[in-house]
Amino acid sequence: MPEPIVNLVRLGGIWATLVLLAGWLAYLGTPKNQGRIGRVRLALNHRWFLVSSTLVATVSWCFAYWLLWQGRRYIPLAGTLPWLPEVVFIVFLVATVVAFLGVSTLAWARPWLTLCCVALSILLSNVPLMPAPRADISQGDTGDHVRFVQERLATLRCFEAAGEKEPLKDGVYGAETVVAVISFQQKNRLLLRASDHRYTGYVRPTHEFRLMTHPFPCIGTPVACVP
């Protein structure tokens, strides 16, 4: 298999594999007397293949945003750009509409317009996402998860609420970050139950981290520590 296709499968995962499988089935349905290039051209322009590919791409980004909604994935850049998931969501919607238009009405752009939109949707649904931590983040921890938390706390002005002049973004969960997390927990009412008190200063995957990584801030945005 050509190296570019192998790389596409690696980046796109199961979704790119499904698109390639649909393309292969479309290829098998073409007349054998057209030659290899002709059969590929016919397969790529096959309406069934283009619609199937667009549906696969739609499912891929729906699944990606379901993972974001559940707090199982997060977009690292959203730490400093909390509006980024919403922008990417709009890009997905536009790409899907354009992909279907490329199948039904924009014959002059068929199949490349649809295939480019499909590739964009599949790549964006896989590449920017990182797995969320499975265990609580606490003082002494380090890594990208900690840096994301610090960046999110900075955008919510929790370091400022904790009395820190400069927000820390060094990826080390130190005492300053603990105090900022406590401010975040208090402002977002995450310590109301007595059973939650033992998690003071901790970032739990299902509570604090999930709220910080919510993909739609306009719906479930965390409350800023300083208005």
Backbone as numpy.savetxt, mean C-alpha at the origin, in Angstrom:
# Nx Ny Nz CAx CAy CAz Cx Cy Cz
12.16 -18.04 -19.74 11.31 -16.85 -19.74 12.20 -15.60 -19.74
11.86 -14.58 -20.55 12.69 -13.36 -20.61 12.84 -12.71 -19.24
14.03 -12.12 -19.01 14.34 -11.53 -17.71 13.35 -10.42 -17.31
12.92 -9.52 -18.24 11.96 -8.49 -17.83 10.66 -9.08 -17.29
10.20 -10.17 -17.89 8.97 -10.80 -17.41 9.19 -11.42 -16.03
10.35 -12.04 -15.82 10.68 -12.61 -14.52 10.69 -11.53 -13.45
11.30 -10.39 -13.76 11.34 -9.29 -12.80 9.95 -8.75 -12.51
9.10 -8.69 -13.55 7.73 -8.23 -13.36 6.96 -9.16 -12.42
7.15 -10.46 -12.59 6.48 -11.42 -11.73 6.96 -11.28 -10.29
8.26 -11.05 -10.11 8.80 -10.88 -8.77 8.21 -9.65 -8.08
8.07 -8.57 -8.84 7.53 -7.34 -8.27 6.02 -7.44 -8.07
5.33 -8.02 -9.02 3.88 -8.07 -8.97 3.31 -9.26 -8.25
4.14 -10.26 -7.96 3.68 -11.41 -7.21 2.61 -12.20 -7.93
1.64 -12.68 -7.18 0.60 -13.54 -7.73 -0.25 -12.82 -8.77
-0.39 -11.49 -8.62 -1.25 -10.75 -9.55 -0.63 -10.70 -10.94
0.66 -10.45 -11.03 1.34 -10.47 -12.32 1.30 -11.87 -12.92
1.40 -12.88 -12.08 1.33 -14.27 -12.55 -0.02 -14.56 -13.17
-1.09 -14.07 -12.54 -2.44 -14.28 -13.07 -2.63 -13.59 -14.41
-2.06 -12.39 -14.55 -2.15 -11.68 -15.83 -1.40 -12.44 -16.92
-0.21 -12.93 -16.59 0.54 -13.72 -17.57 -0.19 -15.00 -17.93
-0.85 -15.62 -16.96 -1.63 -16.84 -17.24 -2.79 -16.53 -18.18
-3.46 -15.41 -17.94 -4.55 -15.01 -18.83 -4.02 -14.74 -20.24
-2.85 -14.11 -20.32 -2.25 -13.87 -21.63 -1.88 -15.16 -22.34
-1.39 -16.13 -21.58 -1.03 -17.42 -22.17 -2.28 -18.15 -22.69
-3.37 -18.09 -21.94 -4.61 -18.72 -22.40 -5.14 -18.03 -23.64
-5.03 -16.70 -23.68 -5.46 -15.98 -24.88 -4.59 -16.35 -26.07
-3.31 -16.53 -25.82 -2.37 -16.92 -26.89 -2.73 -18.29 -27.45
-3.08 -19.21 -26.55 -3.43 -20.57 -27.00 -4.69 -20.57 -27.85
-5.53 -19.55 -27.68 -6.78 -19.50 -28.44 -6.65 -18.81 -29.79
-5.46 -18.37 -30.14 -5.27 -17.69 -31.43 -4.94 -18.70 -32.53
-5.24 -18.38 -33.80 -4.93 -19.29 -34.91 -3.42 -19.54 -35.03
-3.05 -20.78 -35.21 -1.63 -21.14 -35.28 -0.97 -20.68 -36.58
-1.76 -20.38 -37.58 -1.18 -19.98 -38.86 -0.78 -18.50 -38.89
-0.93 -17.79 -37.77 -0.59 -16.37 -37.72 0.88 -16.12 -37.37
1.59 -17.17 -37.01 2.97 -16.98 -36.60 3.05 -16.50 -35.15
4.24 -16.61 -34.56 4.37 -16.28 -33.14 4.07 -14.82 -32.85
4.64 -13.91 -33.62 4.41 -12.48 -33.39 2.95 -12.13 -33.60
2.36 -12.66 -34.65 0.96 -12.39 -34.94 0.05 -12.92 -33.85
0.38 -14.10 -33.33 -0.45 -14.68 -32.26 -0.33 -13.86 -30.98
0.88 -13.37 -30.70 1.05 -12.52 -29.52 0.24 -11.24 -29.65
0.27 -10.66 -30.85 -0.48 -9.42 -31.09 -1.98 -9.66 -30.93
-2.46 -10.76 -31.47 -3.88 -11.08 -31.33 -4.26 -11.34 -29.87
-3.38 -12.03 -29.14 -3.67 -12.34 -27.73 -3.73 -11.06 -26.90
-2.79 -10.15 -27.13 -2.76 -8.91 -26.35 -3.98 -8.03 -26.65
-4.53 -8.14 -27.85 -5.69 -7.33 -28.22 -7.02 -8.04 -27.93
-6.93 -9.26 -27.44 -8.15 -10.01 -27.15 -8.92 -9.33 -26.03
-10.19 -9.06 -26.25 -11.00 -8.35 -25.26 -11.05 -9.10 -23.93
-11.18 -10.43 -24.02 -11.23 -11.23 -22.79 -9.97 -11.06 -21.96
-8.82 -11.05 -22.62 -7.55 -10.89 -21.90 -7.46 -9.51 -21.25
-7.84 -8.46 -21.99 -7.74 -7.11 -21.45 -8.69 -6.90 -20.27
-9.90 -7.41 -20.38 -10.86 -7.27 -19.27 -10.39 -8.07 -18.06
-9.91 -9.29 -18.29 -9.42 -10.12 -17.19 -8.23 -9.47 -16.49
-7.32 -8.91 -17.27 -6.15 -8.26 -16.68 -6.56 -7.05 -15.84
-7.52 -6.27 -16.34 -7.99 -5.11 -15.59 -8.67 -5.53 -14.30
-9.44 -6.60 -14.34 -10.09 -7.10 -13.13 -9.07 -7.60 -12.11
-8.02 -8.28 -12.60 -6.96 -8.74 -11.70 -6.28 -7.55 -11.03
-5.99 -6.52 -11.82 -5.36 -5.32 -11.26 -6.25 -4.65 -10.23
-7.56 -4.61 -10.50 -8.50 -4.02 -9.55 -8.53 -4.79 -8.25
-8.56 -6.10 -8.36 -8.55 -6.93 -7.15 -7.25 -6.76 -6.38
-6.14 -6.56 -7.11 -4.84 -6.44 -6.44 -4.80 -5.22 -5.55
-5.29 -4.07 -6.04 -5.22 -2.88 -5.19 -6.32 -2.86 -4.15
-7.45 -3.50 -4.43 -8.48 -3.65 -3.38 -7.94 -4.48 -2.23
-7.23 -5.54 -2.56 -6.63 -6.39 -1.53 -5.56 -5.63 -0.76
-4.75 -4.83 -1.48 -3.71 -4.05 -0.82 -4.31 -3.08 0.18
-5.39 -2.42 -0.19 -6.00 -1.45 0.73 -6.77 -2.14 1.85
-7.22 -3.35 1.61 -7.80 -4.13 2.72 -6.72 -4.45 3.75
-5.51 -4.81 3.29 -4.40 -5.06 4.20 -4.03 -3.79 4.97
-4.04 -2.65 4.29 -3.76 -1.38 4.96 -4.84 -1.08 6.00
-6.08 -1.30 5.64 -7.20 -1.04 6.54 -7.11 -1.91 7.79
-6.68 -3.15 7.60 -6.56 -4.08 8.71 -5.31 -3.85 9.55
-4.42 -2.99 9.07 -3.18 -2.73 9.80 -2.12 -3.80 9.59
-2.26 -4.62 8.57 -1.29 -5.68 8.30 -0.15 -5.21 7.41
-0.35 -4.12 6.73 0.68 -3.51 5.90 0.68 -2.01 6.16
1.77 -1.37 5.77 1.83 0.08 5.85 2.74 0.61 4.76
2.56 1.88 4.44 3.39 2.55 3.44 4.42 3.39 4.20
5.70 3.04 4.14 6.71 3.76 4.92 6.70 5.27 4.70
6.53 5.71 3.46 6.56 7.14 3.18 5.38 7.89 3.80
4.34 7.14 4.20 3.18 7.79 4.82 3.49 8.31 6.21
4.66 7.97 6.74 5.05 8.52 8.03 5.19 10.03 7.97
5.84 10.51 6.92 6.00 11.96 6.73 4.97 12.54 5.78
4.33 11.66 4.98 3.31 12.10 4.02 2.02 11.34 4.31
1.30 11.69 5.36 0.11 10.92 5.75 -1.00 10.91 4.70
-0.97 11.85 3.76 -1.98 11.91 2.71 -1.64 10.99 1.53
-0.46 10.38 1.54 -0.01 9.58 0.40 -0.94 8.41 0.08
-1.42 7.62 1.07 -2.32 6.51 0.72 -3.57 6.95 -0.01
-4.10 8.11 0.34 -5.29 8.61 -0.36 -4.97 8.99 -1.80
-3.80 9.59 -2.02 -3.40 9.96 -3.37 -3.20 8.71 -4.22
-2.54 7.70 -3.65 -2.33 6.45 -4.39 -3.68 5.79 -4.70
-4.63 5.88 -3.77 -5.96 5.32 -4.00 -6.63 6.00 -5.19
-6.50 7.31 -5.29 -7.07 8.04 -6.42 -6.39 7.62 -7.72
-5.07 7.43 -7.66 -4.34 6.96 -8.85 -4.87 5.59 -9.28
-5.13 4.71 -8.31 -5.69 3.40 -8.63 -7.03 3.54 -9.34
-7.90 4.39 -8.81 -9.22 4.57 -9.40 -9.11 5.09 -10.83
-8.27 6.09 -11.03 -8.09 6.66 -12.37 -7.52 5.61 -13.33
-6.52 4.86 -12.86 -5.91 3.83 -13.71 -6.93 2.77 -14.10
-7.81 2.40 -13.17 -8.83 1.39 -13.47 -9.81 1.90 -14.51
-10.28 3.14 -14.35 -11.22 3.72 -15.32 -10.57 3.80 -16.70
-9.34 4.29 -16.74 -8.64 4.42 -18.03 -8.41 3.05 -18.66
-8.10 2.05 -17.83 -7.88 0.70 -18.35 -9.14 0.16 -19.01
-10.28 0.35 -18.37 -11.54 -0.13 -18.98 -11.90 0.68 -20.22
-11.60 1.98 -20.20 -11.84 2.79 -21.40 -10.97 2.31 -22.56
-9.75 1.89 -22.24 -8.86 1.38 -23.27 -9.39 0.11 -23.91
-10.23 -0.63 -23.17 -10.82 -1.85 -23.72 -12.03 -1.53 -24.58
-12.88 -0.63 -24.09 -14.19 -0.43 -24.70 -14.25 0.68 -25.76
-13.62 1.81 -25.49 -13.82 2.96 -26.38 -12.56 3.46 -27.06
-11.42 3.41 -26.42 -10.19 3.97 -26.98 -9.44 2.91 -27.79
-10.04 2.56 -28.93 -9.47 1.49 -29.75 -8.08 1.84 -30.26
-7.82 3.11 -30.52 -6.53 3.53 -31.06 -5.39 3.27 -30.08
-5.72 3.18 -28.79 -4.68 2.96 -27.77 -4.60 1.52 -27.31
-5.40 0.65 -27.91 -5.44 -0.75 -27.49 -4.25 -1.50 -28.04
-3.56 -2.37 -27.29 -3.83 -2.73 -25.89 -2.94 -2.01 -24.88
-2.04 -1.12 -25.37 -0.96 -0.63 -24.52 -1.45 0.27 -23.40
-2.48 1.04 -23.65 -3.01 1.90 -22.59 -3.52 1.06 -21.43
-4.30 0.04 -21.76 -4.84 -0.83 -20.71 -3.73 -1.58 -19.99
-2.78 -2.12 -20.74 -1.71 -2.90 -20.12 -0.82 -2.04 -19.24
-0.58 -0.79 -19.64 0.23 0.11 -18.80 -0.49 0.42 -17.50
-1.80 0.65 -17.57 -2.58 0.91 -16.35 -2.61 -0.33 -15.46
-2.73 -1.50 -16.06 -2.71 -2.74 -15.29 -1.38 -2.92 -14.58
-0.29 -2.71 -15.30 1.05 -2.86 -14.71 1.25 -1.86 -13.58
0.81 -0.61 -13.80 0.94 0.41 -12.75 0.18 0.03 -11.50
-1.05 -0.45 -11.65 -1.86 -0.83 -10.50 -1.24 -1.99 -9.74
-0.77 -2.99 -10.46 -0.20 -4.16 -9.80 1.09 -3.81 -9.08
1.94 -3.03 -9.71 3.21 -2.66 -9.08 2.97 -1.79 -7.85
2.07 -0.82 -7.94 1.78 0.04 -6.79 1.11 -0.70 -5.64
0.42 -1.79 -5.96 -0.25 -2.55 -4.91 0.72 -3.47 -4.16
1.95 -3.59 -4.66 2.93 -4.48 -4.03 4.18 -3.77 -3.54
4.77 -2.94 -4.40 6.09 -2.39 -4.11 6.14 -1.50 -2.88
5.20 -0.52 -2.68 5.37 0.42 -1.57 5.00 -0.14 -0.20
4.42 -1.34 -0.14 3.88 -1.85 1.12 4.93 -2.64 1.90
4.90 -2.45 3.21 5.77 -3.20 4.10 4.93 -3.90 5.15
5.34 -5.10 5.60 4.57 -5.80 6.63 4.59 -5.03 7.94
3.45 -4.97 8.61 3.37 -4.31 9.91 4.01 -5.20 10.97
4.49 -4.62 12.05 5.09 -5.44 13.12 4.05 -6.36 13.75
4.48 -7.54 14.13 3.57 -8.50 14.76 3.59 -8.41 16.29
4.66 -7.85 16.82 4.79 -7.72 18.27 4.74 -6.25 18.66
4.51 -6.00 19.94 4.50 -4.63 20.43 5.87 -3.98 20.24
5.86 -2.69 19.91 7.09 -1.92 19.81 7.28 -1.21 21.14
8.44 -1.39 21.74 8.68 -0.82 23.06 10.08 -0.21 23.14
10.38 0.40 24.26 11.65 1.10 24.44 12.82 0.13 24.23
13.79 0.58 23.44 14.96 -0.23 23.11 14.89 -0.84 21.73
13.70 -0.87 21.12 13.55 -1.42 19.78 14.14 -0.46 18.74
14.55 -1.01 17.63 15.10 -0.21 16.52 14.55 -0.74 15.21
14.72 0.06 14.15 14.34 -0.41 12.83 13.40 0.53 12.11
12.97 0.09 10.92 12.11 0.91 10.08 10.75 1.17 10.71
10.22 0.17 11.44 8.93 0.36 12.10 9.01 1.51 13.10
10.10 1.55 13.85 10.28 2.61 14.84 10.41 3.96 14.15
11.15 4.01 13.06 11.31 5.28 12.33 9.97 5.75 11.79
9.17 4.84 11.29 7.84 5.22 10.81 7.01 5.80 11.94
7.02 5.15 13.10 6.27 5.64 14.25 6.74 7.05 14.63
8.05 7.25 14.64 8.59 8.56 14.99 8.15 9.63 13.98
8.20 9.28 12.71 7.79 10.24 11.68 6.30 10.57 11.81
5.51 9.56 12.11 4.07 9.81 12.27 3.81 10.64 13.51
4.52 10.37 14.59 4.38 11.17 15.81 4.78 12.62 15.56
5.79 12.80 14.70 6.23 14.16 14.39 5.16 14.92 13.62
4.51 14.26 12.64 3.47 14.93 11.87 2.26 15.24 12.74
2.04 14.45 13.78 0.93 14.68 14.71 1.33 15.59 15.86
2.57 16.07 15.85 3.10 17.02 16.84 3.08 16.44 18.26
3.31 15.14 18.35 3.32 14.49 19.66 4.63 14.74 20.41
5.73 14.89 19.68 6.98 15.25 20.34 6.86 16.64 20.95
6.21 17.52 20.22 6.00 18.88 20.72 5.14 18.85 21.99
4.09 18.02 21.98 3.23 17.92 23.15 3.96 17.33 24.35
4.98 16.50 24.05 5.76 15.88 25.12 6.88 16.78 25.62
6.99 17.98 25.05 8.01 18.93 25.51 9.33 18.82 24.81
9.38 18.06 23.70 10.61 17.92 22.93 10.69 19.01 21.88
11.82 19.68 21.81 11.98 20.77 20.85 12.10 20.25 19.43
12.83 19.16 19.26 13.04 18.58 17.93 12.54 17.14 17.92
11.69 16.77 16.96 11.24 15.38 16.88 12.37 14.44 16.47
12.39 13.27 17.07 13.43 12.28 16.77 12.96 11.36 15.65
13.86 11.10 14.69 13.55 10.20 13.59 14.75 9.31 13.29
15.36 8.82 14.37 16.59 8.03 14.22 16.35 6.54 14.20
15.10 6.11 14.31 14.80 4.69 14.29 15.12 3.97 15.58
15.34 4.70 16.66 15.64 4.11 17.97 14.53 4.50 18.94
13.89 3.53 19.52 12.76 3.77 20.41 13.29 4.11 21.81
13.63 5.39 21.99 14.19 5.84 23.24 13.15 6.46 24.15
13.63 7.07 25.24 12.74 7.65 26.24 11.90 8.78 25.65
12.48 9.58 24.75 11.74 10.68 24.14 10.57 10.17 23.31
10.81 9.06 22.59 9.74 8.48 21.78 8.65 7.90 22.67
9.04 7.31 23.79 8.05 6.75 24.73 7.11 7.85 25.21
7.67 8.99 25.59 6.85 10.10 26.08 5.91 10.61 24.98
6.41 10.67 23.75 5.57 11.11 22.62 4.45 10.11 22.37
4.76 8.82 22.48 3.73 7.79 22.30 2.66 7.91 23.37
3.05 8.19 24.60 2.08 8.36 25.68 1.16 9.54 25.38
1.71 10.62 24.86 0.88 11.76 24.46 -0.11 11.36 23.37
0.36 10.56 22.42 -0.51 10.06 21.36 -1.62 9.19 21.93
-1.27 8.30 22.84 -2.26 7.41 23.44 -3.32 8.18 24.21
-2.88 9.16 24.97 -3.82 9.95 25.76 -4.75 10.77 24.88
-4.19 11.39 23.87 -5.00 12.25 23.00 -6.01 11.43 22.21
-5.65 10.19 21.85 -6.54 9.35 21.05 -7.32 8.35 21.90
-7.31 8.54 23.21 -8.13 7.76 24.15 -7.88 6.26 24.01
-6.61 5.89 23.98 -6.23 4.48 23.83 -5.90 3.82 25.17
-6.03 4.58 26.25 -5.70 4.04 27.57 -6.89 4.17 28.53
-8.10 4.09 27.97 -9.29 4.29 28.80 -9.55 3.11 29.73
-9.32 1.91 29.23 -9.59 0.72 30.05 -8.41 0.42 30.96
-8.74 -0.15 32.11 -7.68 -0.50 33.07 -6.71 -1.50 32.47
-7.20 -2.38 31.59 -6.35 -3.40 30.98 -5.35 -2.80 30.00
-5.60 -1.56 29.56 -4.69 -0.91 28.61 -3.53 -0.20 29.30
-3.63 0.02 30.60 -2.62 0.82 31.29 -1.23 0.18 31.23
-1.18 -1.15 31.18 0.13 -1.81 31.13 0.83 -1.62 29.79
0.08 -1.07 28.81 0.67 -0.81 27.49 1.03 0.66 27.33
1.07 1.39 28.42 1.44 2.80 28.36 2.86 2.94 27.80
2.99 3.71 26.74 4.30 3.90 26.11 4.66 2.84 25.09
3.77 1.87 24.89 3.99 0.81 23.90 3.19 1.14 22.63
3.69 0.65 21.51 2.95 0.75 20.25 2.48 -0.65 19.89
1.20 -0.90 20.07 0.63 -2.21 19.76 0.24 -2.27 18.28
0.47 -3.41 17.63 0.13 -3.51 16.20 -1.34 -3.28 15.92
-2.20 -3.73 16.83 -3.65 -3.66 16.59 -4.29 -2.38 17.12
-3.52 -1.53 17.76 -4.08 -0.31 18.32 -3.35 0.92 17.79
-2.24 1.27 18.44 -1.53 2.48 18.07 -1.02 2.43 16.63
-0.34 1.33 16.26 0.25 1.26 14.92 -0.83 1.26 13.85
-1.90 0.54 14.08 -2.99 0.48 13.10 -3.61 1.86 12.91
-3.77 2.61 13.99 -4.34 3.95 13.87 -3.39 4.88 13.12
-2.09 4.74 13.37 -1.11 5.59 12.69 -1.05 5.31 11.20
-1.32 4.06 10.81 -1.18 3.66 9.40 -2.50 3.65 8.65
-3.55 4.16 9.25 -4.86 4.15 8.60 -4.75 4.78 7.21
-5.24 4.06 6.16 -5.02 4.55 4.79 -5.89 5.74 4.40
-6.94 6.01 5.18 -7.84 7.11 4.84 -7.96 8.06 6.03
-7.00 8.97 6.17 -7.02 9.91 7.30 -8.31 10.72 7.39
-8.97 10.95 6.25 -10.20 11.73 6.28 -11.34 10.98 6.96
-11.18 9.65 7.12 -12.24 8.84 7.76 -11.83 8.46 9.18
-10.65 7.89 9.33 -10.24 7.40 10.64 -8.94 7.99 11.10
-8.76 9.27 10.87 -7.48 9.90 11.19 -7.25 9.96 12.68
-6.00 9.72 13.12 -5.69 9.93 14.54 -5.72 11.41 14.88
-6.02 11.69 16.14 -6.10 13.07 16.58 -4.69 13.58 16.86
-4.38 14.76 16.36 -3.06 15.35 16.59 -2.90 15.70 18.07
-1.69 15.52 18.58 -1.44 15.81 19.99 -1.52 17.31 20.28
-1.17 18.11 19.28 -1.28 19.56 19.39 -2.14 20.03 18.22
-3.30 20.62 18.46 -4.20 21.04 17.36 -3.51 22.03 16.43
